[in-house]
Amino acid sequence: MEYKKNENQDKVFETLPVPASLRVMIVPAVISQLIVLIYNMADTFYVGQTGNPYMVAATSLILPIFNITLCLAGLAGTGGGALISRLLGEHREEEAERVSVFTICLAVFTAAVFSVGIGIFMNPLLKLLGAGENTYEYAGQYAFCVIVLGGIPTVLSNVLSNLIRSIGCSKVAGKGIILGGLLNIALDPLFMFVLLPDGCEVLGAGIATCLSNCFACLFFIIVMARMKGQSVLTFDLRKGRPDKESIESIFAVGIPSAAASFLFDLDYVVIDKLMVSYHDLALAAIGIVLKVERFPLNVGIGICQGMMPLVAYSYGARNKKRMNDAIRLSRILGLLIAAGSILMYEIFAGQLIRIFISDSQTIDLATSFLRIRVLATPLMFLSFFTVYLFQAFGMGKKALFLGMTRWLVFNIPMLFILNGIFGMYGIVWSQVTADTLTVLLSFYIYRKYSPRW
């Protein structure tokens, strides 16, 4: 079937002024990221209403493993989406179609392998994560629902969202994520407090999350089917395999994205392991903080997700001015959000923590943890913003270098170093210390290797 150029794509990528294009792309992406944050926090909120810190700790233990599904989505969705935007900028629509098919197949395959693997090795994995006598059963219930059963729809819905955004349809991409989030928020109390008996609240939260991701995935499949013939996105295997160069480009960008996300989650695992050596209340406190602090980070990710297709398309079209304007305005917006978030958390940290749990000791710990960790917000934004830029340019090696250095050289070693010197609060201060070094390195690499025409 002959490809018909999408009018929305032409408008967003080529004719609208850059601030308007960024608004069209970024606002839905940010809203969807906030909904993702809210529905991720919904489990913690509703579980926290039980007053059982061990249930809260159990869901916190599984969070890094659940987030690995998002790493797999990044492998396919970020690599494939960035390439599709560049191919559209180069007017290579037929190759973009083949890339979309390959990306979807890659997403389904990797998600299936991961889900089966978690199911097989569930028991040793929970022990490795630090699940103890009070948290083991709850953690197993949650992991089975959201990862073993929900892995494929979670990965595929995120990949399809990225692909749809890559052709300029950020609003539609956001709708599916928002749908899944709102369903999770609604289904959580239904399964936790109505349909299932007392003591099964974590299981209910897991079932609600799994079902919401299934509905989001179905939404995107329907959207893709309706786009048939009007976009380069397709499920049609008859389109054939993309060029070797395109496959290499998908992995060149996707692997750094997945690796960075995996190491981000590994950082969370290390934090949990170090915190659990103190006591379960410290683990519950840091688990809440790691979710609450995600507000400005998710907004920043939304800014980057909306910005990246515009930068990638302009890069492919060799439109330097439009590309640089998009980068500059996105960076300013992200830093303003980060500054506002620091102010909000410093003032209202205690009130925000009380939303999730009523235990006074946990509240005191979490409040002090949050006020420290939020100081790293602008540094974290600048760090992953630079990685997104190199992904948009197709410079996977630079993105991989920055991601690996950030986590393996700075962040994770700093956790052990500061924990050894300062104890529990050294763990909390490690993010600010490590990301200061990361930002300095990112500025240097970007100035040296950013595109020059």
C-alpha positions in Angstrom: 0.0 0.0 0.0 1.4 3.4 -0.9 2.3 5.6 2.0 0.3 8.8 2.4 2.2 11.6 4.1 0.6 12.4 7.5 -0.4 16.0 7.5 0.1 16.3 11.3 3.6 15.0 10.9 4.4 17.7 8.2 2.9 20.4 10.4 4.6 19.5 13.6 8.1 18.7 12.2 8.3 21.3 9.5 5.9 24.2 9.4 4.9 25.1 13.0 7.2 27.5 14.9 9.6 25.6 17.2 7.8 26.7 20.5 4.5 25.6 19.1 5.9 22.3 17.9 7.5 21.7 21.2 4.2 22.5 22.9 2.3 20.0 20.7 4.9 17.3 21.4 5.9 17.9 25.0 2.6 18.7 26.7 1.0 15.2 26.0 4.3 13.5 26.8 4.6 15.3 30.1 0.9 14.6 31.0 1.3 10.9 30.2 4.5 10.7 32.3 2.7 12.3 35.2 -0.1 9.8 34.9 2.5 7.1 34.8 3.9 8.5 38.0 0.5 8.8 39.6 -0.5 5.2 38.8 2.9 3.9 40.0 2.4 5.8 43.2 -1.2 4.7 43.4 0.0 1.2 44.4 2.2 2.7 47.2 -0.6 5.0 48.3 -3.3 2.3 48.5 -0.9 -0.2 50.1 0.1 2.5 52.5 -3.5 2.8 53.7 -3.2 -0.6 55.2 -0.8 0.8 57.8 1.5 -2.1 57.1 5.0 -0.9 56.4 6.0 -4.5 55.3 3.6 -4.3 52.4 5.0 -1.0 51.4 8.5 -2.4 51.6 7.6 -5.4 49.5 6.2 -3.3 46.6 9.3 -1.1 46.8 11.5 -4.2 46.4 9.8 -5.1 43.2 9.9 -1.6 41.7 13.4 -1.9 40.2 12.6 -5.3 38.6 9.3 -4.0 37.2 11.2 -1.0 35.8 13.4 -3.4 33.8 10.4 -4.0 31.6 10.7 -0.3 30.8 14.4 -0.9 29.9 13.2 -3.5 27.4 10.7 -0.9 26.1 13.6 1.5 25.7 15.7 -1.0 23.8 13.0 -1.3 21.1 11.0 1.9 21.4 13.7 4.5 21.9 16.0 2.9 19.3 13.2 2.3 16.7 11.4 5.6 17.4 14.5 7.8 17.1 15.4 6.1 13.8 11.9 6.4 12.4 12.0 10.2 13.1 15.4 10.5 11.3 14.2 8.4 8.4 11.2 10.6 8.0 13.5 13.7 8.0 15.4 12.0 5.2 12.1 11.1 3.3 12.8 7.3 3.5 9.3 6.2 4.4 9.5 2.6 3.1 12.5 1.9 5.3 10.7 3.5 8.2 7.8 1.0 7.7 10.2 -1.9 7.9 11.8 -0.4 11.0 8.4 -0.2 12.7 7.7 -3.9 12.1 11.1 -5.0 13.3 10.8 -2.8 16.4 7.5 -4.3 17.4 8.7 -7.9 16.9 11.8 -7.1 19.0 9.6 -5.7 21.8 7.4 -8.8 22.0 10.3 -11.2 21.9 12.4 -9.5 24.6 9.4 -9.0 26.9 8.4 -12.7 26.6 11.9 -13.9 27.4 12.1 -11.6 30.5 8.7 -12.6 31.9 9.4 -16.3 31.6 12.8 -15.9 33.2 11.3 -14.0 36.2 8.7 -16.7 36.6 11.3 -19.5 36.6 13.8 -17.7 39.0 11.3 -15.9 41.2 12.4 -17.4 44.5 16.2 -16.8 44.3 15.5 -13.3 42.8 13.4 -12.3 45.8 16.1 -13.4 48.2 18.7 -11.5 46.2 16.6 -8.3 46.4 16.5 -8.6 50.2 13.0 -9.9 50.7 12.8 -11.1 54.3 10.3 -13.0 56.4 7.9 -10.1 56.6 8.0 -9.1 52.9 8.7 -12.3 50.9 5.1 -13.4 50.2 3.9 -9.9 49.4 6.8 -9.3 47.0 6.2 -12.6 45.2 2.5 -11.8 44.7 3.3 -8.4 43.2 6.1 -9.6 41.0 3.9 -12.4 39.5 1.1 -10.0 38.5 3.0 -7.1 37.2 6.0 -8.8 35.6 5.3 -12.5 34.8 1.7 -11.9 33.6 2.0 -8.2 32.7 5.4 -8.0 31.1 4.5 -8.2 27.4 1.6 -5.7 27.5 3.7 -3.3 29.6 6.6 -3.4 27.2 4.5 -3.3 24.0 2.3 -0.4 25.2 5.4 1.7 25.9 7.0 0.8 22.6 3.9 1.6 20.6 3.6 4.9 22.4 7.2 5.8 21.5 6.6 4.8 17.8 3.4 6.8 17.6 5.2 9.8 19.1 8.0 9.4 16.6 5.7 10.3 13.7 4.5 13.5 15.4 1.3 12.1 17.1 2.3 12.9 20.7 -1.3 13.5 21.7 -2.5 10.1 20.7 0.6 8.5 22.3 -0.2 10.2 25.5 -3.9 9.2 25.5 -3.0 5.5 25.7 -0.6 5.9 28.6 -3.2 8.1 30.4 -5.9 5.5 29.8 -3.7 2.8 31.4 -2.9 5.1 34.3 -6.4 6.1 35.1 -7.6 2.5 34.9 -5.0 1.5 37.4 -6.0 4.3 39.8 -9.6 3.1 39.6 -9.0 -0.6 39.7 -6.5 -0.5 42.7 -9.1 0.1 45.4 -11.6 -2.2 43.7 -9.3 -5.2 43.8 -7.5 -4.3 47.1 -10.5 -3.5 49.3 -13.6 -4.8 47.7 -13.0 -7.9 45.6 -10.2 -9.6 47.6 -10.1 -10.4 51.3 -8.0 -8.7 54.0 -4.3 -9.5 53.7 -4.4 -9.6 49.9 -4.0 -5.9 49.3 -0.6 -6.3 47.5 -2.0 -9.0 45.3 -5.0 -6.7 44.4 -2.6 -3.9 43.5 -0.7 -6.2 41.2 -3.8 -7.5 39.4 -5.0 -3.9 38.9 -1.6 -2.9 37.4 -1.5 -5.9 35.1 -5.0 -5.2 33.8 -4.5 -1.5 33.2 -1.3 -2.2 31.1 -3.3 -4.8 29.0 -6.0 -2.2 28.3 -3.4 0.4 27.3 -1.7 -2.1 25.0 -5.0 -2.9 23.3 -5.7 0.9 22.8 -2.4 1.3 20.9 -3.0 -1.8 18.8 -6.4 -0.3 17.7 -4.8 3.1 17.0 -2.1 1.4 14.8 -4.7 -0.5 12.9 -6.7 2.6 12.2 -3.5 4.4 11.0 -3.0 1.7 8.3 -2.0 3.4 5.0 -1.7 6.8 6.6 1.5 6.4 8.5 4.7 4.4 8.4 3.7 2.4 11.4 2.5 -1.1 10.6 2.3 -4.7 12.0 2.6 -6.1 8.4 5.5 -8.7 8.4 5.3 -8.7 4.6 7.1 -5.3 4.6 10.3 -7.3 5.1 13.4 -6.8 7.2 15.0 -3.3 7.4 18.5 -2.7 6.1 21.4 -3.9 8.2 22.4 -0.3 8.8 18.9 0.4 10.3 19.0 -2.7 12.5 22.4 -1.6 13.8 21.1 1.9 14.4 18.2 0.6 16.4 20.5 -1.4 18.7 23.1 1.4 18.7 20.6 3.8 20.3 18.3 1.2 22.0 21.1 -0.6 23.9 22.3 2.6 25.6 18.8 3.5 26.5 18.1 0.1 28.0 21.5 0.0 29.7 20.9 3.4 31.2 17.5 2.4 32.5 18.8 -0.9 33.8 21.6 0.8 35.7 19.1 3.3 37.0 17.1 0.4 38.4 20.3 -1.3 39.6 21.1 1.9 41.5 17.6 1.5 43.2 18.4 -2.1 44.0 21.7 -1.1 45.6 19.9 1.6 47.6 17.4 -1.0 48.8 20.1 -3.5 49.7 22.1 -0.9 51.7 19.0 0.5 53.4 17.7 -2.9 54.5 20.9 -3.4 56.4 19.7 -0.7 58.8 16.0 -1.6 59.3 12.7 -2.3 57.4 11.4 1.2 58.3 14.4 2.8 56.5 13.6 0.6 53.5 10.0 1.7 53.5 11.0 5.3 53.8 13.4 5.3 50.9 10.9 3.3 48.9 8.3 6.1 49.3 10.9 8.8 48.6 12.1 7.1 45.4 8.5 7.4 44.1 7.7 10.8 45.3 10.9 12.3 43.9 9.9 11.0 40.5 7.5 14.0 39.9 10.1 16.3 38.4 12.1 13.5 36.9 9.0 12.2 35.0 8.3 15.7 33.8 11.8 15.9 32.6 11.5 12.6 30.8 8.3 13.9 29.2 10.1 16.9 28.0 12.9 14.8 26.5 10.4 12.3 24.9 8.6 15.2 23.3 11.8 17.0 22.2 13.6 13.9 20.8 11.5 13.3 17.6 11.7 17.0 16.7 15.5 17.0 17.1 15.9 13.7 15.3 13.7 14.8 12.4 15.5 18.1 12.1 18.9 16.3 12.3 17.8 14.0 9.5 16.6 16.9 7.5 19.8 18.9 8.2 17.9 21.8 9.7 20.4 23.0 12.2 18.6 26.1 13.4 15.3 24.3 14.1 17.2 21.6 15.9 19.2 23.9 18.1 16.1 26.0 18.9 14.3 22.8 20.1 17.3 21.8 22.2 17.6 25.2 23.8 14.0 25.7 24.7 13.6 22.2 26.0 16.6 22.5 28.3 15.4 25.8 29.7 11.9 24.4 30.4 13.4 21.3 32.2 15.6 23.4 34.5 12.7 25.7 35.4 10.6 22.7 36.4 13.5 21.3 38.4 14.0 24.5 40.3 10.3 24.7 41.2 10.3 21.2 42.4 13.2 21.8 44.8 11.2 24.6 46.3 8.0 22.6 46.6 9.7 19.5 48.2 11.7 21.5 50.7 8.5 23.2 51.9 6.0 20.4 51.7 8.1 17.2 52.1 6.4 16.1 55.3 2.9 16.6 54.0 3.6 14.7 50.8 5.0 11.7 52.7 2.0 11.5 55.0 -0.1 10.9 51.9 1.5 7.4 51.6 1.9 6.2 55.2 0.8 7.1 58.7 3.7 5.5 60.7 5.4 8.5 62.4 9.0 7.0 62.3 8.7 6.2 58.6 7.4 9.7 57.9 10.3 11.4 59.8 12.9 9.3 57.9 11.3 9.8 54.5 10.9 13.6 55.0 14.6 14.1 55.7 15.5 11.7 52.8 13.4 13.6 50.3 14.7 17.1 51.2 18.2 15.9 50.5 17.6 13.9 47.3 15.5 16.5 45.6 18.6 18.8 45.4 19.9 16.5 42.6 16.9 17.2 40.4 18.4 19.7 38.0 21.6 17.7 37.8 19.7 14.5 36.9 17.7 16.3 34.3 20.8 17.7 32.6 22.4 14.2 32.7 19.6 12.3 30.9 18.8 15.3 28.6 22.2 15.0 27.1 21.8 11.2 26.6 18.5 11.8 24.8 20.2 14.2 22.5 22.8 11.7 21.4 20.0 9.2 21.0 18.2 11.6 18.7 21.4 12.1 16.7 21.9 8.3 16.4 25.2 8.6 18.3 24.6 5.5 20.4 28.2 5.1 21.5 28.3 8.5 23.0 24.9 7.9 24.8 26.2 4.5 26.0 29.4 6.1 27.3 27.6 8.7 29.3 25.0 6.3 30.7 27.6 3.7 31.7 29.9 6.3 33.2 27.1 8.0 35.2 26.0 4.8 36.9 29.1 2.5 37.0 31.7 5.1 37.6 29.9 7.8 39.6 26.5 6.8 41.1 26.8 3.2 42.3 30.3 3.4 43.6 29.4 6.7 45.4 26.6 4.8 47.2 29.1 2.4 48.7 31.7 5.0 49.4 29.4 7.5 51.2 27.6 4.7 53.0 30.9 3.4 54.4 31.9 6.9 55.5 28.6 8.5 56.7 26.2 5.6 57.1 22.5 5.7 56.1 22.5 9.4 55.2 25.6 8.9 53.0 23.3 6.8 50.8 20.9 9.7 50.5 23.5 12.3 49.6 25.2 10.1 47.0 22.9 11.3 44.2 23.8 14.9 44.4 27.5 14.1 44.7 27.6 11.7 41.7 25.4 13.7 39.4 27.5 16.8 39.9 30.4 14.9 38.3 28.1 13.5 35.6 26.9 16.9 34.5 30.5 18.2 34.2 31.4 15.2 32.0 28.1 15.5 29.9 28.9 19.2 29.1 32.4 18.3 27.9 31.2 15.4 25.7 28.4 17.4 24.2 30.6 20.4 23.3 33.1 18.1 21.7 30.8 15.8 19.8 27.6 17.7 19.1 26.7 17.9 15.3 28.5 20.6 13.3 27.5 21.3 9.7 
